[in-house]
């Protein structure tokens, strides 16, 4: 049966998540896992992996969820594999086990999209001769950025996906972007999320922590 990753914003009060589960269950959806992305003053952002019966339309999930007061669906997209509590640790372990700097970076690029719930990942380096893509995940766009005015970078941050340096094909796909330094200010890990949603502050912080650990391994 097909599964989907549903990002929802809901009022953070007792029973709200239970009501959402009932609403999704009413259209035949089965919640496989839940991940809290962020909590703020009176609200929560949650990622749910839900499974639908064969032939059911994913729009049913949005309709069912947004019938509830205080619930808004940010995004919904196909998903493969469960969200796992220790996925960052597994990624770090896989990077550490790889032999050689380039191989470690390739593991990071390949596995970061699943761990950080993005469409693609690349590692880029700004040299005197220009911007160079060192590695990219299988889903990374063939069209590469030719400049990166956001480099050098000193901390993890969300980037403006509509800026002039962003390739037009990325903009056409409404790609949201985030980046973090990887050992030095000229090297960065860049994440792309075609179709959104925007990167939450907690997600940017999480990217920064992960990049810092990977940089330590690379040294």
VEXPAZA-194111 format. One record per residue (C-alpha): residue in one letter; x, y, z; residue number from 0. Coordinates in nm, 4 decimals, always signed. Example, Ala and Ser with C-alpha at 12.3 -4.5 7.8 and 13.67 -1.06 7.14 Angstrom:
BEGIN
[site "A", [+1.2300, -0.4500, +0.7800], 0],
[site "S", [+1.3670, -0.1060, +0.7140], 1],
! end
This chain:
BEGIN
[site "X", [+0.0000, +0.0000, +0.0000], 0],
[site "X", [+0.1278, +0.3537, -0.0740], 1],
[site "X", [+0.2605, +0.5636, +0.2116], 2],
[site "X", [+0.2898, +0.9413, +0.2397], 3],
[site "X", [+0.4786, +1.1900, +0.4528], 4],
[site "X", [+0.2313, +1.4405, +0.5902], 5],
[site "X", [+0.3579, +1.7568, +0.7595], 6],
[site "X", [+0.0912, +1.9223, +0.9719], 7],
[site "X", [+0.0714, +2.2236, +1.1967], 8],
[site "X", [-0.1768, +2.1812, +1.4790], 9],
[site "X", [-0.2790, +2.3431, +1.8029], 10],
[site "X", [-0.0591, +2.2039, +2.0814], 11],
[site "X", [-0.3185, +2.0950, +2.3335], 12],
[site "X", [-0.4182, +1.7647, +2.4951], 13],
[site "X", [-0.6109, +1.5420, +2.2576], 14],
[site "X", [-0.5280, +1.7274, +1.9356], 15],
[site "X", [-0.3044, +1.4519, +1.8028], 16],
[site "X", [-0.5606, +1.1883, +1.8973], 17],
[site "X", [-0.8307, +1.3791, +1.7110], 18],
[site "X", [-0.6051, +1.3965, +1.4072], 19],
[site "X", [-0.5419, +1.0214, +1.4231], 20],
[site "X", [-0.9170, +0.9556, +1.4359], 21],
[site "X", [-0.9772, +1.1913, +1.1426], 22],
[site "X", [-0.7115, +1.0208, +0.9303], 23],
[site "X", [-0.8406, +0.6793, +1.0315], 24],
[site "X", [-1.1866, +0.7769, +0.9087], 25],
[site "X", [-1.0543, +0.7788, +0.5494], 26],
[site "X", [-0.8716, +0.4486, +0.5911], 27],
[site "X", [-0.5282, +0.5893, +0.6714], 28],
[site "X", [-0.2944, +0.4018, +0.9039], 29],
[site "X", [-0.0327, +0.6100, +1.0910], 30],
[site "X", [+0.2995, +0.4271, +1.0715], 31],
[site "X", [+0.5182, +0.6769, +1.2578], 32],
[site "X", [+0.5244, +1.0267, +1.4035], 33],
[site "X", [+0.8117, +1.2731, +1.4335], 34],
[site "X", [+0.7862, +1.6059, +1.6177], 35],
[site "X", [+0.9618, +1.8663, +1.4029], 36],
[site "X", [+0.9033, +2.1722, +1.6186], 37],
[site "X", [+0.7020, +2.3040, +1.9089], 38],
[site "X", [+0.6211, +2.6692, +1.9600], 39],
[site "X", [+0.3875, +2.8793, +2.1681], 40],
[site "X", [+0.0561, +2.6963, +2.1361], 41],
[site "X", [+0.1361, +2.4992, +1.8217], 42],
[site "X", [+0.3276, +2.1936, +1.7039], 43],
[site "X", [+0.4708, +2.0881, +1.3685], 44],
[site "X", [+0.4578, +1.7104, +1.3203], 45],
[site "X", [+0.5639, +1.4762, +1.0419], 46],
[site "X", [+0.3439, +1.1679, +1.0066], 47],
[site "X", [+0.4071, +0.8730, +0.7803], 48],
[site "X", [+0.0664, +0.7373, +0.6858], 49],
[site "X", [-0.0378, +0.4439, +0.4713], 50],
[site "X", [-0.3447, +0.4554, +0.2489], 51],
[site "X", [-0.5445, +0.1692, +0.0976], 52],
[site "X", [-0.4571, +0.0908, -0.2642], 53],
[site "X", [-0.6319, +0.3307, -0.4988], 54],
[site "X", [-0.7118, +0.5913, -0.2317], 55],
[site "X", [-0.6215, +0.9496, -0.3219], 56],
[site "X", [-0.3774, +1.1362, -0.0952], 57],
[site "X", [-0.5983, +1.4471, -0.1159], 58],
[site "X", [-0.8315, +1.2623, +0.1212], 59],
[site "X", [-0.5700, +1.3045, +0.3942], 60],
[site "X", [-0.5651, +1.6831, +0.3544], 61],
[site "X", [-0.9441, +1.7047, +0.3552], 62],
[site "X", [-0.9763, +1.4833, +0.6631], 63],
[site "X", [-0.7034, +1.6660, +0.8589], 64],
[site "X", [-0.8184, +2.0190, +0.7808], 65],
[site "X", [-1.1752, +1.9455, +0.8883], 66],
[site "X", [-1.0358, +1.9777, +1.2399], 67],
[site "X", [-1.0136, +2.3211, +1.3966], 68],
[site "X", [-0.6562, +2.4417, +1.4322], 69],
[site "X", [-0.5052, +2.1890, +1.1882], 70],
[site "X", [-0.3277, +2.2901, +0.8685], 71],
[site "X", [-0.1437, +2.0604, +0.6274], 72],
[site "X", [+0.1872, +2.2110, +0.5178], 73],
[site "X", [+0.2811, +1.9449, +0.2622], 74],
[site "X", [+0.2134, +1.5892, +0.1577], 75],
[site "X", [+0.4415, +1.3766, -0.0560], 76],
[site "X", [+0.5097, +1.0088, -0.1290], 77],
[site "X", [+0.7357, +0.8411, +0.1233], 78],
[site "X", [+0.9367, +0.5219, +0.1304], 79],
[site "X", [+1.0683, +0.3810, +0.4563], 80],
[site "X", [+0.9696, +0.4602, +0.8124], 81],
[site "X", [+1.0953, +0.7532, +1.0116], 82],
[site "X", [+1.3407, +0.6041, +1.2558], 83],
[site "X", [+1.4372, +0.7527, +1.5896], 84],
[site "X", [+1.8068, +0.6769, +1.5459], 85],
[site "X", [+1.8496, +0.7636, +1.1793], 86],
[site "X", [+2.1125, +1.0364, +1.2460], 87],
[site "X", [+2.3221, +0.7900, +1.4453], 88],
[site "X", [+2.2989, +0.5356, +1.1639], 89],
[site "X", [+2.4085, +0.7980, +0.9117], 90],
[site "X", [+2.7055, +0.9016, +1.1274], 91],
[site "X", [+2.8020, +0.5372, +1.1705], 92],
[site "X", [+2.7875, +0.4781, +0.7938], 93],
[site "X", [+2.9997, +0.7873, +0.7259], 94],
[site "X", [+3.2595, +0.6823, +0.9822], 95],
[site "X", [+3.2794, +0.3348, +0.8283], 96],
[site "X", [+3.3444, +0.4653, +0.4759], 97],
[site "X", [+3.7058, +0.4737, +0.3595], 98],
[site "X", [+3.8422, +0.8053, +0.2365], 99],
[site "X", [+3.7101, +1.1606, +0.2459], 100],
[site "X", [+3.5283, +1.1448, -0.0884], 101],
[site "X", [+3.3559, +0.8182, +0.0035], 102],
[site "X", [+3.2441, +0.9653, +0.3366], 103],
[site "X", [+3.1014, +1.2718, +0.1623], 104],
[site "X", [+2.9170, +1.0502, -0.0864], 105],
[site "X", [+2.7560, +0.8563, +0.1997], 106],
[site "X", [+2.6468, +1.1875, +0.3512], 107],
[site "X", [+2.4936, +1.3017, +0.0215], 108],
[site "X", [+2.3241, +0.9675, -0.0439], 109],
[site "X", [+2.1686, +0.9182, +0.3001], 110],
[site "X", [+2.0980, +1.2747, +0.4189], 111],
[site "X", [+1.7770, +1.3099, +0.2117], 112],
[site "X", [+1.6137, +1.0199, +0.3964], 113],
[site "X", [+1.7406, +1.1331, +0.7353], 114],
[site "X", [+1.6551, +1.5018, +0.6979], 115],
[site "X", [+1.3415, +1.4556, +0.4855], 116],
[site "X", [+1.4560, +1.6477, +0.1796], 117],
[site "X", [+1.4618, +1.5802, -0.1933], 118],
[site "X", [+1.8357, +1.6000, -0.2489], 119],
[site "X", [+2.1731, +1.6807, -0.0989], 120],
[site "X", [+2.5015, +1.8072, -0.2428], 121],
[site "X", [+2.8375, +1.9094, -0.1015], 122],
[site "X", [+2.9860, +2.2177, -0.2672], 123],
[site "X", [+3.3202, +2.3958, -0.2459], 124],
[site "X", [+3.4001, +2.7542, -0.3419], 125],
[site "X", [+3.7519, +2.7748, -0.4839], 126],
[site "X", [+3.9344, +3.0596, -0.6555], 127],
[site "X", [+3.8136, +2.9245, -0.9901], 128],
[site "X", [+3.4474, +2.9087, -0.8879], 129],
[site "X", [+3.1842, +2.6832, -0.7367], 130],
[site "X", [+3.2435, +2.3092, -0.7536], 131],
[site "X", [+3.0013, +2.0297, -0.6671], 132],
[site "X", [+3.2053, +1.7629, -0.4897], 133],
[site "X", [+2.9302, +1.5014, -0.4514], 134],
[site "X", [+2.5556, +1.4803, -0.4947], 135],
[site "X", [+2.2757, +1.2443, -0.4035], 136],
[site "X", [+2.0981, +1.0405, -0.6735], 137],
[site "X", [+1.8117, +1.2928, -0.6709], 138],
[site "X", [+2.0331, +1.6013, -0.7013], 139],
[site "X", [+1.9430, +1.8164, -1.0043], 140],
[site "X", [+2.1643, +1.7908, -1.3100], 141],
[site "X", [+2.1531, +2.1685, -1.3437], 142],
[site "X", [+2.4074, +2.3079, -1.0997], 143],
[site "X", [+2.4408, +2.6508, -0.9485], 144],
[site "X", [+2.7285, +2.8464, -1.1044], 145],
[site "X", [+2.7676, +3.0871, -0.8129], 146],
[site "X", [+2.7048, +3.0873, -0.4399], 147],
[site "X", [+2.6997, +3.4381, -0.2904], 148],
[site "X", [+2.6024, +3.2776, +0.0415], 149],
[site "X", [+2.9519, +3.1275, +0.0625], 150],
[site "X", [+3.1597, +3.1550, +0.2755], 151],
[site "X", [+2.9129, +3.0297, +0.5363], 152],
[site "X", [+2.9723, +3.0274, +0.9129], 153],
[site "X", [+2.6546, +2.8603, +1.0436], 154],
[site "X", [+2.3589, +2.6572, +0.9243], 155],
[site "X", [+2.0884, +2.8693, +0.7619], 156],
[site "X", [+1.7883, +2.8570, +0.5341], 157],
[site "X", [+1.8603, +3.0134, +0.1940], 158],
[site "X", [+1.6387, +3.2232, -0.0295], 159],
[site "X", [+1.5140, +2.9832, -0.2967], 160],
[site "X", [+1.4080, +3.2742, -0.5216], 161],
[site "X", [+1.7483, +3.4476, -0.5279], 162],
[site "X", [+1.9194, +3.5232, -0.8599], 163],
[site "X", [+2.1943, +3.2651, -0.8061], 164],
[site "X", [+1.9379, +2.9819, -0.7830], 165],
[site "X", [+1.9073, +2.7998, -1.1204], 166],
[site "X", [+1.5737, +2.8657, -1.2896], 167],
[site "X", [+1.4786, +2.4974, -1.2929], 168],
[site "X", [+1.5162, +2.4896, -0.9122], 169],
[site "X", [+1.2912, +2.7951, -0.8840], 170],
[site "X", [+1.0354, +2.6430, -1.1207], 171],
[site "X", [+1.0068, +2.3500, -0.8796], 172],
[site "X", [+0.9642, +2.5839, -0.5779], 173],
[site "X", [+1.2739, +2.4315, -0.4191], 174],
[site "X", [+1.3416, +2.5409, -0.0628], 175],
[site "X", [+1.7071, +2.5387, +0.0402], 176],
[site "X", [+1.9244, +2.5137, +0.3503], 177],
[site "X", [+2.2999, +2.4913, +0.3927], 178],
[site "X", [+2.5633, +2.4465, +0.6627], 179],
[site "X", [+2.9437, +2.4714, +0.6752], 180],
[site "X", [+3.1270, +2.1415, +0.6521], 181],
[site "X", [+3.4597, +2.1846, +0.8254], 182],
[site "X", [+3.5455, +2.5222, +0.6742], 183],
[site "X", [+3.3569, +2.8285, +0.5540], 184],
[site "X", [+3.4213, +2.7544, +0.1843], 185],
[site "X", [+3.2733, +2.4012, +0.1946], 186],
[site "X", [+2.9046, +2.3420, +0.2578], 187],
[site "X", [+2.6376, +2.0768, +0.2584], 188],
[site "X", [+2.3354, +2.2023, +0.0629], 189],
[site "X", [+1.9860, +2.0567, +0.0975], 190],
[site "X", [+1.7035, +2.0989, -0.1532], 191],
[site "X", [+1.3360, +2.0303, -0.0985], 192],
[site "X", [+1.1438, +2.0620, -0.4297], 193],
[site "X", [+0.7900, +2.1801, -0.3639], 194],
[site "X", [+0.8690, +2.2749, -0.0029], 195],
[site "X", [+0.7885, +2.3101, +0.2760], 196],
[site "X", [+1.0140, +2.5849, +0.4082], 197],
[site "X", [+1.2859, +2.4753, +0.6472], 198],
[site "X", [+1.1815, +2.5261, +1.0097], 199],
[site "X", [+1.4407, +2.6749, +1.2491], 200],
[site "X", [+1.4650, +2.3407, +1.4296], 201],
[site "X", [+1.5452, +2.1647, +1.1001], 202],
[site "X", [+1.8181, +2.4183, +1.0206], 203],
[site "X", [+1.9651, +2.3687, +1.3681], 204],
[site "X", [+1.9548, +1.9930, +1.3200], 205],
[site "X", [+2.1410, +2.0262, +0.9906], 206],
[site "X", [+2.4035, +2.2370, +1.1660], 207],
[site "X", [+2.4562, +1.9801, +1.4403], 208],
[site "X", [+2.4852, +1.6968, +1.1899], 209],
[site "X", [+2.7273, +1.8900, +0.9669], 210],
[site "X", [+2.9425, +1.9691, +1.2702], 211],
[site "X", [+2.9668, +1.6029, +1.3663], 212],
[site "X", [+3.0466, +1.5000, +1.0092], 213],
[site "X", [+3.3167, +1.7696, +0.9895], 214],
[site "X", [+3.4775, +1.6227, +1.3015], 215],
[site "X", [+3.4748, +1.2760, +1.1432], 216],
[site "X", [+3.6318, +1.4116, +0.8247], 217],
[site "X", [+3.9212, +1.5625, +1.0195], 218],
! end
